[in-house]
């Protein structure tokens, strides 16, 4: 049985496996998949489309997923 804190915000399209725990002030965006037995602590944000396998534990305040960085991976050439 899932344990979802009443102050968590979970999009209706999110797929939750069995025995998932979600703490207060969490936000789980659309299209996320949370596997069986995951424990999501308070203030966690799981971004759109993120997939977690079974039995993961996510600590307080973490953000998972999101867009890739547009920052360059190497320094620009000197001019």
PDB file of N, CA, C and O in Angstrom, chain B, residues numbered from 101:
ATOM      1  N   UNK B 101       0.843  -1.182   0.000  1.00  0.00           N
ATOM      2  CA  UNK B 101       0.000   0.000   0.000  1.00  0.00           C
ATOM      3  C   UNK B 101       0.889   1.246   0.000  1.00  0.00           C
ATOM      4  O   UNK B 101       1.831   1.340   0.787  1.00  0.00           O
ATOM      5  N   UNK B 102       0.591   2.187  -0.871  1.00  0.00           N
ATOM      6  CA  UNK B 102       1.343   3.434  -0.970  1.00  0.00           C
ATOM      7  C   UNK B 102       1.008   4.362   0.192  1.00  0.00           C
ATOM      8  O   UNK B 102      -0.122   4.384   0.679  1.00  0.00           O
ATOM      9  N   UNK B 103       2.016   5.137   0.632  1.00  0.00           N
ATOM     10  CA  UNK B 103       1.827   6.132   1.681  1.00  0.00           C
ATOM     11  C   UNK B 103       2.211   7.484   1.101  1.00  0.00           C
ATOM     12  O   UNK B 103       3.393   7.795   0.954  1.00  0.00           O
ATOM     13  N   UNK B 104       1.205   8.283   0.773  1.00  0.00           N
ATOM     14  CA  UNK B 104       1.409   9.595   0.155  1.00  0.00           C
ATOM     15  C   UNK B 104       0.990  10.665   1.161  1.00  0.00           C
ATOM     16  O   UNK B 104      -0.158  10.696   1.604  1.00  0.00           O
ATOM     17  N   UNK B 105       1.930  11.543   1.515  1.00  0.00           N
ATOM     18  CA  UNK B 105       1.599  12.613   2.454  1.00  0.00           C
ATOM     19  C   UNK B 105       0.585  13.551   1.802  1.00  0.00           C
ATOM     20  O   UNK B 105       0.685  13.823   0.606  1.00  0.00           O
ATOM     21  N   UNK B 106      -0.393  14.050   2.569  1.00  0.00           N
ATOM     22  CA  UNK B 106      -1.420  14.927   1.978  1.00  0.00           C
ATOM     23  C   UNK B 106      -0.876  16.239   1.419  1.00  0.00           C
ATOM     24  O   UNK B 106      -1.560  16.889   0.629  1.00  0.00           O
ATOM     25  N   UNK B 107       0.346  16.650   1.809  1.00  0.00           N
ATOM     26  CA  UNK B 107       0.915  17.882   1.279  1.00  0.00           C
ATOM     27  C   UNK B 107       1.809  17.651   0.062  1.00  0.00           C
ATOM     28  O   UNK B 107       2.442  18.587  -0.427  1.00  0.00           O
ATOM     29  N   UNK B 108       1.865  16.427  -0.422  1.00  0.00           N
ATOM     30  CA  UNK B 108       2.607  16.130  -1.651  1.00  0.00           C
ATOM     31  C   UNK B 108       1.721  16.451  -2.855  1.00  0.00           C
ATOM     32  O   UNK B 108       0.501  16.301  -2.799  1.00  0.00           O
ATOM     33  N   UNK B 109       2.358  16.898  -3.953  1.00  0.00           N
ATOM     34  CA  UNK B 109       1.635  17.210  -5.186  1.00  0.00           C
ATOM     35  C   UNK B 109       2.130  16.235  -6.254  1.00  0.00           C
ATOM     36  O   UNK B 109       3.299  16.250  -6.638  1.00  0.00           O
ATOM     37  N   UNK B 110       1.212  15.386  -6.725  1.00  0.00           N
ATOM     38  CA  UNK B 110       1.574  14.355  -7.694  1.00  0.00           C
ATOM     39  C   UNK B 110       0.622  14.451  -8.883  1.00  0.00           C
ATOM     40  O   UNK B 110      -0.594  14.352  -8.725  1.00  0.00           O
ATOM     41  N   UNK B 111       1.188  14.645 -10.078  1.00  0.00           N
ATOM     42  CA  UNK B 111       0.373  14.737 -11.285  1.00  0.00           C
ATOM     43  C   UNK B 111      -0.419  13.439 -11.481  1.00  0.00           C
ATOM     44  O   UNK B 111       0.058  12.355 -11.142  1.00  0.00           O
ATOM     45  N   UNK B 112      -1.611  13.559 -12.022  1.00  0.00           N
ATOM     46  CA  UNK B 112      -2.481  12.398 -12.225  1.00  0.00           C
ATOM     47  C   UNK B 112      -1.891  11.359 -13.177  1.00  0.00           C
ATOM     48  O   UNK B 112      -2.280  10.192 -13.122  1.00  0.00           O
ATOM     49  N   UNK B 113      -0.960  11.757 -14.050  1.00  0.00           N
ATOM     50  CA  UNK B 113      -0.387  10.814 -15.018  1.00  0.00           C
ATOM     51  C   UNK B 113       0.793  10.011 -14.455  1.00  0.00           C
ATOM     52  O   UNK B 113       1.293   9.105 -15.123  1.00  0.00           O
ATOM     53  N   UNK B 114       1.240  10.331 -13.243  1.00  0.00           N
ATOM     54  CA  UNK B 114       2.381   9.640 -12.635  1.00  0.00           C
ATOM     55  C   UNK B 114       2.012   8.186 -12.355  1.00  0.00           C
ATOM     56  O   UNK B 114       0.916   7.888 -11.879  1.00  0.00           O
ATOM     57  N   UNK B 115       2.953   7.282 -12.661  1.00  0.00           N
ATOM     58  CA  UNK B 115       2.762   5.863 -12.373  1.00  0.00           C
ATOM     59  C   UNK B 115       3.541   5.518 -11.104  1.00  0.00           C
ATOM     60  O   UNK B 115       4.766   5.634 -11.064  1.00  0.00           O
ATOM     61  N   UNK B 116       2.815   5.093 -10.074  1.00  0.00           N
ATOM     62  CA  UNK B 116       3.431   4.703  -8.812  1.00  0.00           C
ATOM     63  C   UNK B 116       3.341   3.196  -8.656  1.00  0.00           C
ATOM     64  O   UNK B 116       2.259   2.616  -8.746  1.00  0.00           O
ATOM     65  N   UNK B 117       4.496   2.560  -8.420  1.00  0.00           N
ATOM     66  CA  UNK B 117       4.485   1.141  -8.109  1.00  0.00           C
ATOM     67  C   UNK B 117       3.916   0.916  -6.723  1.00  0.00           C
ATOM     68  O   UNK B 117       3.597   1.876  -6.022  1.00  0.00           O
ATOM     69  N   UNK B 118       3.783  -0.347  -6.312  1.00  0.00           N
ATOM     70  CA  UNK B 118       3.282  -0.638  -4.969  1.00  0.00           C
ATOM     71  C   UNK B 118       4.313  -0.287  -3.897  1.00  0.00           C
ATOM     72  O   UNK B 118       5.517  -0.268  -4.154  1.00  0.00           O
ATOM     73  N   UNK B 119       3.815  -0.011  -2.690  1.00  0.00           N
ATOM     74  CA  UNK B 119       4.647   0.236  -1.514  1.00  0.00           C
ATOM     75  C   UNK B 119       5.565   1.448  -1.647  1.00  0.00           C
ATOM     76  O   UNK B 119       6.681   1.441  -1.128  1.00  0.00           O
ATOM     77  N   UNK B 120       5.103   2.488  -2.341  1.00  0.00           N
ATOM     78  CA  UNK B 120       5.858   3.736  -2.490  1.00  0.00           C
ATOM     79  C   UNK B 120       5.485   4.674  -1.345  1.00  0.00           C
ATOM     80  O   UNK B 120       4.320   4.764  -0.958  1.00  0.00           O
ATOM     81  N   UNK B 121       6.493   5.373  -0.807  1.00  0.00           N
ATOM     82  CA  UNK B 121       6.278   6.388   0.233  1.00  0.00           C
ATOM     83  C   UNK B 121       6.704   7.744  -0.318  1.00  0.00           C
ATOM     84  O   UNK B 121       7.804   7.884  -0.853  1.00  0.00           O
ATOM     85  N   UNK B 122       5.822   8.755  -0.185  1.00  0.00           N
ATOM     86  CA  UNK B 122       6.123  10.108  -0.647  1.00  0.00           C
ATOM     87  C   UNK B 122       5.867  11.064   0.514  1.00  0.00           C
ATOM     88  O   UNK B 122       4.772  11.103   1.076  1.00  0.00           O
ATOM     89  N   UNK B 123       6.908  11.842   0.867  1.00  0.00           N
ATOM     90  CA  UNK B 123       6.835  12.746   2.005  1.00  0.00           C
ATOM     91  C   UNK B 123       6.176  14.072   1.678  1.00  0.00           C
ATOM     92  O   UNK B 123       5.761  14.309   0.543  1.00  0.00           O
ATOM     93  N   UNK B 124       6.081  14.950   2.699  1.00  0.00           N
ATOM     94  CA  UNK B 124       5.431  16.241   2.520  1.00  0.00           C
ATOM     95  C   UNK B 124       6.231  17.169   1.614  1.00  0.00           C
ATOM     96  O   UNK B 124       7.457  17.086   1.534  1.00  0.00           O
ATOM     97  N   UNK B 125       5.511  18.046   0.940  1.00  0.00           N
ATOM     98  CA  UNK B 125       6.065  19.100   0.091  1.00  0.00           C
ATOM     99  C   UNK B 125       6.824  18.560  -1.122  1.00  0.00           C
ATOM    100  O   UNK B 125       7.631  19.278  -1.712  1.00  0.00           O
ATOM    101  N   UNK B 126       6.577  17.312  -1.498  1.00  0.00           N
ATOM    102  CA  UNK B 126       7.164  16.754  -2.723  1.00  0.00           C
ATOM    103  C   UNK B 126       6.330  17.182  -3.919  1.00  0.00           C
ATOM    104  O   UNK B 126       5.123  17.398  -3.806  1.00  0.00           O
ATOM    105  N   UNK B 127       6.991  17.304  -5.076  1.00  0.00           N
ATOM    106  CA  UNK B 127       6.311  17.559  -6.335  1.00  0.00           C
ATOM    107  C   UNK B 127       6.798  16.502  -7.318  1.00  0.00           C
ATOM    108  O   UNK B 127       7.996  16.383  -7.574  1.00  0.00           O
ATOM    109  N   UNK B 128       5.861  15.739  -7.863  1.00  0.00           N
ATOM    110  CA  UNK B 128       6.199  14.741  -8.880  1.00  0.00           C
ATOM    111  C   UNK B 128       5.439  15.123 -10.142  1.00  0.00           C
ATOM    112  O   UNK B 128       4.210  15.081 -10.183  1.00  0.00           O
ATOM    113  N   UNK B 129       6.200  15.499 -11.177  1.00  0.00           N
ATOM    114  CA  UNK B 129       5.608  16.036 -12.401  1.00  0.00           C
ATOM    115  C   UNK B 129       5.091  14.941 -13.327  1.00  0.00           C
ATOM    116  O   UNK B 129       5.353  13.755 -13.129  1.00  0.00           O
ATOM    117  N   UNK B 130       4.351  15.372 -14.340  1.00  0.00           N
ATOM    118  CA  UNK B 130       3.671  14.457 -15.257  1.00  0.00           C
ATOM    119  C   UNK B 130       4.637  13.488 -15.930  1.00  0.00           C
ATOM    120  O   UNK B 130       5.787  13.812 -16.227  1.00  0.00           O
ATOM    121  N   UNK B 131       4.118  12.295 -16.154  1.00  0.00           N
ATOM    122  CA  UNK B 131       4.865  11.292 -16.885  1.00  0.00           C
ATOM    123  C   UNK B 131       5.958  10.590 -16.103  1.00  0.00           C
ATOM    124  O   UNK B 131       6.628   9.712 -16.646  1.00  0.00           O
ATOM    125  N   UNK B 132       6.158  10.950 -14.838  1.00  0.00           N
ATOM    126  CA  UNK B 132       7.177  10.271 -14.032  1.00  0.00           C
ATOM    127  C   UNK B 132       6.707   8.862 -13.696  1.00  0.00           C
ATOM    128  O   UNK B 132       5.509   8.594 -13.609  1.00  0.00           O
ATOM    129  N   UNK B 133       7.676   7.968 -13.508  1.00  0.00           N
ATOM    130  CA  UNK B 133       7.396   6.590 -13.112  1.00  0.00           C
ATOM    131  C   UNK B 133       8.225   6.310 -11.872  1.00  0.00           C
ATOM    132  O   UNK B 133       9.447   6.461 -11.885  1.00  0.00           O
ATOM    133  N   UNK B 134       7.559   5.903 -10.803  1.00  0.00           N
ATOM    134  CA  UNK B 134       8.224   5.615  -9.540  1.00  0.00           C
ATOM    135  C   UNK B 134       8.035   4.129  -9.255  1.00  0.00           C
ATOM    136  O   UNK B 134       6.911   3.657  -9.087  1.00  0.00           O
ATOM    137  N   UNK B 135       9.158   3.393  -9.202  1.00  0.00           N
ATOM    138  CA  UNK B 135       9.101   1.946  -9.048  1.00  0.00           C
ATOM    139  C   UNK B 135       8.709   1.490  -7.648  1.00  0.00           C
ATOM    140  O   UNK B 135       8.653   2.270  -6.698  1.00  0.00           O
ATOM    141  N   UNK B 136       8.446   0.215  -7.568  1.00  0.00           N
ATOM    142  CA  UNK B 136       8.014  -0.434  -6.333  1.00  0.00           C
ATOM    143  C   UNK B 136       8.985  -0.171  -5.185  1.00  0.00           C
ATOM    144  O   UNK B 136      10.202  -0.247  -5.355  1.00  0.00           O
ATOM    145  N   UNK B 137       8.430   0.140  -4.017  1.00  0.00           N
ATOM    146  CA  UNK B 137       9.217   0.262  -2.806  1.00  0.00           C
ATOM    147  C   UNK B 137      10.068   1.511  -2.675  1.00  0.00           C
ATOM    148  O   UNK B 137      10.879   1.597  -1.753  1.00  0.00           O
ATOM    149  N   UNK B 138       9.915   2.481  -3.566  1.00  0.00           N
ATOM    150  CA  UNK B 138      10.714   3.708  -3.468  1.00  0.00           C
ATOM    151  C   UNK B 138      10.258   4.535  -2.266  1.00  0.00           C
ATOM    152  O   UNK B 138       9.078   4.562  -1.919  1.00  0.00           O
ATOM    153  N   UNK B 139      11.232   5.210  -1.640  1.00  0.00           N
ATOM    154  CA  UNK B 139      10.950   6.097  -0.523  1.00  0.00           C
ATOM    155  C   UNK B 139      11.433   7.492  -0.907  1.00  0.00           C
ATOM    156  O   UNK B 139      12.628   7.717  -1.100  1.00  0.00           O
ATOM    157  N   UNK B 140      10.496   8.416  -1.015  1.00  0.00           N
ATOM    158  CA  UNK B 140      10.779   9.782  -1.437  1.00  0.00           C
ATOM    159  C   UNK B 140      10.608  10.676  -0.202  1.00  0.00           C
ATOM    160  O   UNK B 140       9.495  10.840   0.297  1.00  0.00           O
ATOM    161  N   UNK B 141      11.714  11.253   0.290  1.00  0.00           N
ATOM    162  CA  UNK B 141      11.671  12.082   1.501  1.00  0.00           C
ATOM    163  C   UNK B 141      11.009  13.437   1.198  1.00  0.00           C
ATOM    164  O   UNK B 141      10.572  13.684   0.074  1.00  0.00           O
ATOM    165  N   UNK B 142      10.942  14.298   2.200  1.00  0.00           N
ATOM    166  CA  UNK B 142      10.268  15.588   2.049  1.00  0.00           C
ATOM    167  C   UNK B 142      11.011  16.532   1.106  1.00  0.00           C
ATOM    168  O   UNK B 142      12.230  16.449   0.956  1.00  0.00           O
ATOM    169  N   UNK B 143      10.261  17.422   0.479  1.00  0.00           N
ATOM    170  CA  UNK B 143      10.759  18.506  -0.388  1.00  0.00           C
ATOM    171  C   UNK B 143      11.500  18.010  -1.624  1.00  0.00           C
ATOM    172  O   UNK B 143      12.354  18.724  -2.151  1.00  0.00           O
ATOM    173  N   UNK B 144      11.199  16.822  -2.091  1.00  0.00           N
ATOM    174  CA  UNK B 144      11.828  16.292  -3.300  1.00  0.00           C
ATOM    175  C   UNK B 144      11.018  16.722  -4.514  1.00  0.00           C
ATOM    176  O   UNK B 144       9.788  16.738  -4.474  1.00  0.00           O
ATOM    177  N   UNK B 145      11.720  17.074  -5.603  1.00  0.00           N
ATOM    178  CA  UNK B 145      11.068  17.371  -6.877  1.00  0.00           C
ATOM    179  C   UNK B 145      11.544  16.321  -7.878  1.00  0.00           C
ATOM    180  O   UNK B 145      12.744  16.132  -8.079  1.00  0.00           O
ATOM    181  N   UNK B 146      10.589  15.650  -8.493  1.00  0.00           N
ATOM    182  CA  UNK B 146      10.895  14.693  -9.549  1.00  0.00           C
ATOM    183  C   UNK B 146      10.293  15.258 -10.829  1.00  0.00           C
ATOM    184  O   UNK B 146       9.075  15.366 -10.971  1.00  0.00           O
ATOM    185  N   UNK B 147      11.172  15.612 -11.750  1.00  0.00           N
ATOM    186  CA  UNK B 147      10.781  16.335 -12.954  1.00  0.00           C
ATOM    187  C   UNK B 147      10.094  15.429 -13.974  1.00  0.00           C
ATOM    188  O   UNK B 147      10.152  14.202 -13.895  1.00  0.00           O
ATOM    189  N   UNK B 148       9.449  16.078 -14.924  1.00  0.00           N
ATOM    190  CA  UNK B 148       8.679  15.429 -15.981  1.00  0.00           C
ATOM    191  C   UNK B 148       9.463  14.308 -16.664  1.00  0.00           C
ATOM    192  O   UNK B 148      10.603  14.496 -17.087  1.00  0.00           O
ATOM    193  N   UNK B 149       8.818  13.124 -16.761  1.00  0.00           N
ATOM    194  CA  UNK B 149       9.385  12.015 -17.514  1.00  0.00           C
ATOM    195  C   UNK B 149      10.472  11.218 -16.817  1.00  0.00           C
ATOM    196  O   UNK B 149      11.009  10.279 -17.404  1.00  0.00           O
ATOM    197  N   UNK B 150      10.813  11.563 -15.583  1.00  0.00           N
ATOM    198  CA  UNK B 150      11.860  10.846 -14.858  1.00  0.00           C
ATOM    199  C   UNK B 150      11.359   9.448 -14.482  1.00  0.00           C
ATOM    200  O   UNK B 150      10.201   9.272 -14.102  1.00  0.00           O
ATOM    201  N   UNK B 151      12.247   8.464 -14.594  1.00  0.00           N
ATOM    202  CA  UNK B 151      11.900   7.078 -14.255  1.00  0.00           C
ATOM    203  C   UNK B 151      12.831   6.590 -13.147  1.00  0.00           C
ATOM    204  O   UNK B 151      14.053   6.640 -13.284  1.00  0.00           O
ATOM    205  N   UNK B 152      12.240   6.119 -12.050  1.00  0.00           N
ATOM    206  CA  UNK B 152      12.998   5.503 -10.962  1.00  0.00           C
ATOM    207  C   UNK B 152      12.675   4.020 -10.937  1.00  0.00           C
ATOM    208  O   UNK B 152      11.506   3.638 -10.996  1.00  0.00           O
ATOM    209  N   UNK B 153      13.689   3.187 -10.850  1.00  0.00           N
ATOM    210  CA  UNK B 153      13.472   1.756 -10.700  1.00  0.00           C
ATOM    211  C   UNK B 153      12.995   1.430  -9.289  1.00  0.00           C
ATOM    212  O   UNK B 153      12.649   2.325  -8.518  1.00  0.00           O
ATOM    213  N   UNK B 154      12.979   0.168  -8.968  1.00  0.00           N
ATOM    214  CA  UNK B 154      12.488  -0.293  -7.667  1.00  0.00           C
ATOM    215  C   UNK B 154      13.468   0.005  -6.536  1.00  0.00           C
ATOM    216  O   UNK B 154      14.681   0.046  -6.737  1.00  0.00           O
ATOM    217  N   UNK B 155      12.915   0.210  -5.347  1.00  0.00           N
ATOM    218  CA  UNK B 155      13.646   0.280  -4.084  1.00  0.00           C
ATOM    219  C   UNK B 155      14.682   1.401  -3.998  1.00  0.00           C
ATOM    220  O   UNK B 155      15.723   1.229  -3.363  1.00  0.00           O
ATOM    221  N   UNK B 156      14.414   2.537  -4.623  1.00  0.00           N
ATOM    222  CA  UNK B 156      15.289   3.707  -4.499  1.00  0.00           C
ATOM    223  C   UNK B 156      14.868   4.533  -3.292  1.00  0.00           C
ATOM    224  O   UNK B 156      13.687   4.595  -2.950  1.00  0.00           O
ATOM    225  N   UNK B 157      15.850   5.168  -2.647  1.00  0.00           N
ATOM    226  CA  UNK B 157      15.582   6.125  -1.578  1.00  0.00           C
ATOM    227  C   UNK B 157      16.125   7.478  -2.017  1.00  0.00           C
ATOM    228  O   UNK B 157      17.291   7.593  -2.393  1.00  0.00           O
ATOM    229  N   UNK B 158      15.273   8.504  -1.969  1.00  0.00           N
ATOM    230  CA  UNK B 158      15.658   9.845  -2.393  1.00  0.00           C
ATOM    231  C   UNK B 158      15.612  10.750  -1.158  1.00  0.00           C
ATOM    232  O   UNK B 158      14.582  10.855  -0.493  1.00  0.00           O
ATOM    233  N   UNK B 159      16.741  11.400  -0.862  1.00  0.00           N
ATOM    234  CA  UNK B 159      16.872  12.216   0.357  1.00  0.00           C
ATOM    235  C   UNK B 159      16.193  13.579   0.215  1.00  0.00           C
ATOM    236  O   UNK B 159      15.858  14.021  -0.884  1.00  0.00           O
ATOM    237  N   UNK B 160      16.005  14.220   1.352  1.00  0.00           N
ATOM    238  CA  UNK B 160      15.323  15.505   1.449  1.00  0.00           C
ATOM    239  C   UNK B 160      15.925  16.542   0.512  1.00  0.00           C
ATOM    240  O   UNK B 160      17.144  16.678   0.404  1.00  0.00           O
ATOM    241  N   UNK B 161      15.035  17.272  -0.165  1.00  0.00           N
ATOM    242  CA  UNK B 161      15.444  18.412  -0.967  1.00  0.00           C
ATOM    243  C   UNK B 161      16.049  18.092  -2.319  1.00  0.00           C
ATOM    244  O   UNK B 161      16.464  19.008  -3.030  1.00  0.00           O
ATOM    245  N   UNK B 162      16.113  16.833  -2.698  1.00  0.00           N
ATOM    246  CA  UNK B 162      16.718  16.458  -3.984  1.00  0.00           C
ATOM    247  C   UNK B 162      15.804  16.851  -5.145  1.00  0.00           C
ATOM    248  O   UNK B 162      14.583  16.912  -5.002  1.00  0.00           O
ATOM    249  N   UNK B 163      16.423  17.114  -6.296  1.00  0.00           N
ATOM    250  CA  UNK B 163      15.699  17.302  -7.548  1.00  0.00           C
ATOM    251  C   UNK B 163      16.247  16.290  -8.532  1.00  0.00           C
ATOM    252  O   UNK B 163      17.455  16.224  -8.757  1.00  0.00           O
ATOM    253  N   UNK B 164      15.361  15.502  -9.119  1.00  0.00           N
ATOM    254  CA  UNK B 164      15.759  14.483 -10.082  1.00  0.00           C
ATOM    255  C   UNK B 164      15.162  14.801 -11.440  1.00  0.00           C
ATOM    256  O   UNK B 164      13.990  15.162 -11.543  1.00  0.00           O
ATOM    257  N   UNK B 165      15.975  14.666 -12.488  1.00  0.00           N
ATOM    258  CA  UNK B 165      15.503  14.885 -13.852  1.00  0.00           C
ATOM    259  C   UNK B 165      15.643  16.335 -14.256  1.00  0.00           C
ATOM    260  O   UNK B 165      16.367  17.107 -13.628  1.00  0.00           O
ATOM    261  N   UNK B 166      14.949  16.689 -15.301  1.00  0.00           N
ATOM    262  CA  UNK B 166      15.028  18.046 -15.823  1.00  0.00           C
ATOM    263  C   UNK B 166      15.750  18.076 -17.153  1.00  0.00           C
ATOM    264  O   UNK B 166      16.227  17.053 -17.645  1.00  0.00           O
ATOM    265  N   UNK B 167      15.821  19.258 -17.724  1.00  0.00           N
ATOM    266  CA  UNK B 167      16.476  19.427 -19.024  1.00  0.00           C
ATOM    267  C   UNK B 167      17.981  19.369 -18.874  1.00  0.00           C
ATOM    268  O   UNK B 167      18.532  19.707 -17.825  1.00  0.00           O
ATOM    269  N   UNK B 168      18.634  18.940 -19.930  1.00  0.00           N
ATOM    270  CA  UNK B 168      20.088  18.924 -19.952  1.00  0.00           C
ATOM    271  C   UNK B 168      20.621  20.349 -19.953  1.00  0.00           C
ATOM    272  O   UNK B 168      19.976  21.264 -20.466  1.00  0.00           O
ATOM    273  N   UNK B 169      21.775  20.525 -19.385  1.00  0.00           N
ATOM    274  CA  UNK B 169      22.410  21.833 -19.326  1.00  0.00           C
ATOM    275  C   UNK B 169      22.793  22.305 -20.730  1.00  0.00           C
ATOM    276  O   UNK B 169      23.189  21.498 -21.572  1.00  0.00           O
ATOM    277  N   UNK B 170      22.678  23.589 -20.977  1.00  0.00           N
ATOM    278  CA  UNK B 170      23.114  24.151 -22.255  1.00  0.00           C
ATOM    279  C   UNK B 170      24.478  24.810 -22.109  1.00  0.00           C
ATOM    280  O   UNK B 170      24.974  25.419 -23.057  1.00  0.00           O
ATOM    281  N   UNK B 171      25.090  24.696 -20.937  1.00  0.00           N
ATOM    282  CA  UNK B 171      26.419  25.253 -20.720  1.00  0.00           C
ATOM    283  C   UNK B 171      27.425  24.480 -21.549  1.00  0.00           C
ATOM    284  O   UNK B 171      27.294  23.266 -21.710  1.00  0.00           O
ATOM    285  N   UNK B 172      28.426  25.164 -22.078  1.00  0.00           N
ATOM    286  CA  UNK B 172      29.461  24.435 -22.837  1.00  0.00           C
ATOM    287  C   UNK B 172      30.244  23.503 -21.934  1.00  0.00           C
ATOM    288  O   UNK B 172      30.464  23.815 -20.763  1.00  0.00           O
ATOM    289  N   UNK B 173      30.665  22.365 -22.459  1.00  0.00           N
ATOM    290  CA  UNK B 173      31.420  21.404 -21.670  1.00  0.00           C
ATOM    291  C   UNK B 173      32.916  21.660 -21.745  1.00  0.00           C
ATOM    292  O   UNK B 173      33.685  21.061 -20.993  1.00  0.00           O
ATOM    293  N   UNK B 174      33.335  22.537 -22.638  1.00  0.00           N
ATOM    294  CA  UNK B 174      34.745  22.918 -22.727  1.00  0.00           C
ATOM    295  C   UNK B 174      34.826  24.442 -22.777  1.00  0.00           C
ATOM    296  O   UNK B 174      33.868  25.116 -23.157  1.00  0.00           O
ATOM    297  N   UNK B 175      35.969  24.965 -22.393  1.00  0.00           N
ATOM    298  CA  UNK B 175      36.151  26.411 -22.410  1.00  0.00           C
ATOM    299  C   UNK B 175      36.242  26.885 -23.867  1.00  0.00           C
ATOM    300  O   UNK B 175      36.795  26.185 -24.715  1.00  0.00           O
ATOM    301  N   UNK B 176      35.705  28.061 -24.149  1.00  0.00           N
ATOM    302  CA  UNK B 176      35.816  28.593 -25.525  1.00  0.00           C
ATOM    303  C   UNK B 176      37.281  28.855 -25.885  1.00  0.00           C
ATOM    304  O   UNK B 176      38.105  29.114 -25.008  1.00  0.00           O
ATOM    305  N   UNK B 177      37.587  28.787 -27.146  1.00  0.00           N
ATOM    306  CA  UNK B 177      38.950  29.034 -27.602  1.00  0.00           C
ATOM    307  C   UNK B 177      39.340  30.487 -27.346  1.00  0.00           C
ATOM    308  O   UNK B 177      38.533  31.400 -27.520  1.00  0.00           O
ATOM    309  N   UNK B 178      40.587  30.683 -26.932  1.00  0.00           N
ATOM    310  CA  UNK B 178      41.076  32.038 -26.685  1.00  0.00           C
ATOM    311  C   UNK B 178      41.210  32.787 -28.000  1.00  0.00           C
ATOM    312  O   UNK B 178      41.595  32.199 -29.011  1.00  0.00           O
ATOM    313  N   UNK B 179      40.899  34.069 -27.998  1.00  0.00           N
ATOM    314  CA  UNK B 179      41.018  34.826 -29.243  1.00  0.00           C
ATOM    315  C   UNK B 179      42.210  35.733 -29.246  1.00  0.00           C
ATOM    316  O   UNK B 179      42.446  36.438 -30.228  1.00  0.00           O
TER     317      UNK B 179
END
